[in-house]
Amino acid sequence: MEGTRPTIADVARAAGVSRTTVSHALNGLGKVDPRTRERVAQVAAELGYRPSLRAQRLRRGESRTIGLVSSMPVAVAGGPSRLGFFMEAAAAAAETALLHGFALVLVPPVEADPPLNSLDVDGAIVVEPDEADVTTKQLRARGLPIVALGRHPGADVPHVDLHAAAVGRLLLDHLRDQGAQRIALMIGSSRRHSYVDVETTYRDFMEERGIPALVALADEAGGEEAGYRSCTEILDRNPDVDAICAVVDAFAVGAVRALTDRGRRVPDDVLVATRYDGLRARTCDPPLTAVDLHLGDAAAKAVELLITTLRSDSEKPEAVVPAPVLVPRRSSLR
């Protein structure tokens, strides 16, 4: 019947062979005579037959699907609009996965532990895992291959480096070059590589100059409000602070609000800079100096690294992304 999709039975009938032979011929299985294999392929092409992808995946025991998982609270990973670090990574990861014949499933930031046991994926990319990351433990317990986007500070996991230490140095050098003398560092209270590495860089930076370090912790779940409270505490203890390096963009936006409420002008009185050049940094008033992490490139590399792992390729792609680049804006320019 015109318009009806041809089936494997139609191909078998037209080629004069069994359905099993058709299946083996088209999927490269079993012992099929080369001439028979060629005839079956020709008949299938003439009829317009396309094998069921779902059936192929079931036979191979694979879903051709990978997950992108974030353990960060939504307050810092996306914000009210859900647009941010996680979604920028997701867009690039989805495109790269599709080019390799894989679908991408997003496990967005959620307030409770994500139900990963029911996730039908062949492997997963974990976005900036914490040292004691629950999602990583759940995925590894299932025996799933994983790749971290950003170094995993608590486990030996293949990863794509986001150069946290170099990012920290870019921001600190910039603030110093703009005349800052008393720089405070604001990081999250968890143990992500972006906090651990930047804090180490910051303490070395301050020690080189003989200046006491001032590190303020903020709760990721609090988002902008946590940044606001942390900045208020900094000002109460150290009113001479003239620059704030906030690793999380949500914290930086909250810090700008706190400074404004205290009558401190940005950038005239206090400089502010943050790590991720995303929507928050660009739409803050004033716009925030930030760093281009080449996040899209990093996410694409993470997908390629995971796929080669799934294929058991001995030669892994070089998971290197371009060096981070400072994007100076009005929040730190005098």
Secondary structure, 3 states (H helix, E strand, C coil): CCCCCCCHHHHHHHHCCCHHHHHHHHHCCCCCCHHHHHHHHHHHHHHCCCCCHHHHHHHHCCCCEEEEEECCCHHHHCCCCCCCHHHHHHHHHHHHHHHCCCEEEEECCCCCCCCHHHCCCCEEEEECCECCCHHHHHHHHCCCCEEEECCCCCCCCCEECCCHHHHHHHHHHHHHHCCCCCEEEEEECCCEHHHHHHHHHHHHHHHHCCCCCCEEEECHHHHHHHHHHHHHHHHHHCCCCCEEEECCHHHHHHHHHHHHHCCCCCCCCCEEEEEECCHHHHHCCCCCEEEECCHHHHHHHHHHHHHHHHCCCCCCCCCCCCCCEEECCHHHCC
